[in-house]
Amino acid sequence: MASSSSNNIDLSGPTYCVLSGASQGIGRAIAVEISKLLGPNSLMLLLARNKAELAVTASLCESDKVKVIFNSIDLSKASNDEMKAVLNNSLAGRKVTDFNTSLIFHNVGSLGNLAVETFRMENMEELRDYYDLNVFKVIAMNTQFLKIFEEVEDRVVVVNITSLCAIKPMSGMAYYCSGKAAREMYFKVLAEEKKRIRILNYSPGPVETAMIDYVLAETVNENLRDVFTTFKNQGTLLKPEMTAKKCVRVLQAGKFAPGEHVDYFDDE
Ligand SMILES: NC(=O)c1ccc[n+]([C@@H]2O[C@H](COP(=O)([O-])OP(=O)(O)OC[C@H]3O[C@@H](n4cnc5c(N)ncnc54)[C@H](OP(=O)(O)O)[C@@H]3O)[C@@H](O)[C@H]2O)c1
């Protein structure tokens, strides 16, 4: 079962695990860490656009115990029906009751337009596109997942990969901060309503991924450039594996309040 009286989340039985943004970075690292813990007859579904890189992640996760399926999908465009089909197809006839725990990681994310100053934001179509991928489609995917697993709600675990930027403003990142805040709050409200579902908002800390290079290449904000240049030059960025291990430890221990924002740097 997803939870026991000790709050631990048991992944040692047959587990179903969906992970978005699994083609690189933090998503790949979480996929690898979680795959090591899953029990026999587990099934993972990895989602992102880059099929070749998804195949690499899948090969790192596949084992005697864990079957891995991956699907190239543009999550900014996918309809509810497409999301439902991707989830149902991955189950390939297996019943939701076949799994002791059903887990979804909403890791997909992008930074948005870093070349526009916040006081000049006026391209609402672009902002809407940003919110589609980072907020609306995350909610839509979560809803499709919850519908499929409704009869075993007490075995469902949801992890939203959030950011310090969801709770602390960072100049030059209005798209990102506002999107992360909205996304995190949706999961917090869900956690208030659905006490049987375990919901964690995990904030990975500053991690050495493509996102960091994107910030340095795109930002017009001097403060943001300075913060990230310092991270890079001082070697303070975390490796994806470090934060993935912490995320999985926090999850397994299960000592988080419903919808709690837990950061990499928080004490365990
Ligand atoms: N890196 C950090 O310092 C940091 C800090 C705090 C929070 N986070 C959060 O951690 C998560 C992962 O970030 P990361 O640093 O690992 O970033 P990343 O290396 O840029 O990875 C982003 C992932 O999202 C996928 N993705 C992007 N657009 C997509 C689309 N339209 N459809 C489907 N998949 C899409 C990418 O795959 P494809 O390109 O193959 O589609 C990729 O797998 C994000 O939610 C991010 O906000 C990161």
PDBQT file of the ligand as one rigid body, heavy atoms in Angstrom, charges set to zero:
ROOT
HETATM    1  N1  LIG A 301      17.791  22.721 -12.574  1.00  0.00    +0.000 N 
HETATM    2  C1  LIG A 301      17.441  23.398 -11.490  1.00  0.00    +0.000 C 
HETATM    3  O1  LIG A 301      18.284  24.089 -10.859  1.00  0.00    +0.000 OA
HETATM    4  C2  LIG A 301      16.049  23.330 -10.958  1.00  0.00    +0.000 A 
HETATM    5  C3  LIG A 301      15.779  23.971  -9.724  1.00  0.00    +0.000 A 
HETATM    6  C4  LIG A 301      14.474  23.901  -9.203  1.00  0.00    +0.000 A 
HETATM    7  C5  LIG A 301      13.502  23.221  -9.881  1.00  0.00    +0.000 A 
HETATM    8  N2  LIG A 301      13.764  22.604 -11.075  1.00  0.00    +0.000 N 
HETATM    9  C6  LIG A 301      12.683  21.895 -11.744  1.00  0.00    +0.000 C 
HETATM   10  O2  LIG A 301      13.070  20.553 -12.011  1.00  0.00    +0.000 OA
HETATM   11  C7  LIG A 301      12.374  20.065 -13.157  1.00  0.00    +0.000 C 
HETATM   12  C8  LIG A 301      13.385  19.474 -14.131  1.00  0.00    +0.000 C 
HETATM   13  O3  LIG A 301      14.299  20.489 -14.492  1.00  0.00    +0.000 OA
HETATM   14  P1  LIG A 301      15.733  20.224 -15.167  1.00  0.00    +0.000 P 
HETATM   15  O4  LIG A 301      16.657  21.213 -14.576  1.00  0.00    +0.000 OA
HETATM   16  O5  LIG A 301      16.066  18.770 -15.122  1.00  0.00    +0.000 OA
HETATM   17  O6  LIG A 301      15.409  20.741 -16.636  1.00  0.00    +0.000 OA
HETATM   18  P2  LIG A 301      15.761  20.168 -18.086  1.00  0.00    +0.000 P 
HETATM   19  O7  LIG A 301      17.084  19.495 -18.065  1.00  0.00    +0.000 OA
HETATM   20  O8  LIG A 301      15.532  21.308 -19.009  1.00  0.00    +0.000 OA
HETATM   21  O9  LIG A 301      14.620  19.053 -18.304  1.00  0.00    +0.000 OA
HETATM   22  C9  LIG A 301      13.303  19.396 -18.621  1.00  0.00    +0.000 C 
HETATM   23  C10 LIG A 301      12.557  18.134 -19.020  1.00  0.00    +0.000 C 
HETATM   24  O10 LIG A 301      11.235  18.523 -19.429  1.00  0.00    +0.000 OA
HETATM   25  C11 LIG A 301      10.970  17.962 -20.710  1.00  0.00    +0.000 C 
HETATM   26  N3  LIG A 301      10.106  18.829 -21.495  1.00  0.00    +0.000 N 
HETATM   27  C12 LIG A 301      10.284  20.155 -21.777  1.00  0.00    +0.000 A 
HETATM   28  N4  LIG A 301       9.319  20.600 -22.586  1.00  0.00    +0.000 NA
HETATM   29  C13 LIG A 301       8.504  19.540 -22.827  1.00  0.00    +0.000 A 
HETATM   30  C14 LIG A 301       7.326  19.350 -23.602  1.00  0.00    +0.000 A 
HETATM   31  N5  LIG A 301       6.783  20.357 -24.326  1.00  0.00    +0.000 N 
HETATM   32  N6  LIG A 301       6.728  18.130 -23.617  1.00  0.00    +0.000 NA
HETATM   33  C15 LIG A 301       7.264  17.112 -22.907  1.00  0.00    +0.000 A 
HETATM   34  N7  LIG A 301       8.374  17.219 -22.164  1.00  0.00    +0.000 NA
HETATM   35  C16 LIG A 301       8.993  18.414 -22.138  1.00  0.00    +0.000 A 
HETATM   36  C17 LIG A 301      12.343  17.848 -21.373  1.00  0.00    +0.000 C 
HETATM   37  O11 LIG A 301      12.339  16.821 -22.355  1.00  0.00    +0.000 OA
HETATM   38  P3  LIG A 301      12.260  17.024 -23.944  1.00  0.00    +0.000 P 
HETATM   39  O12 LIG A 301      13.047  18.244 -24.270  1.00  0.00    +0.000 OA
HETATM   40  O13 LIG A 301      12.825  15.735 -24.455  1.00  0.00    +0.000 OA
HETATM   41  O14 LIG A 301      10.794  17.153 -24.248  1.00  0.00    +0.000 OA
HETATM   42  C18 LIG A 301      13.211  17.432 -20.195  1.00  0.00    +0.000 C 
HETATM   43  O15 LIG A 301      13.152  16.035 -20.010  1.00  0.00    +0.000 OA
HETATM   44  C19 LIG A 301      11.614  21.272 -13.730  1.00  0.00    +0.000 C 
HETATM   45  O16 LIG A 301      10.265  21.223 -13.312  1.00  0.00    +0.000 OA
HETATM   46  C20 LIG A 301      12.316  22.451 -13.106  1.00  0.00    +0.000 C 
HETATM   47  O17 LIG A 301      11.503  23.583 -13.013  1.00  0.00    +0.000 OA
HETATM   48  C21 LIG A 301      15.026  22.651 -11.634  1.00  0.00    +0.000 A 
ENDROOT
TORSDOF 0
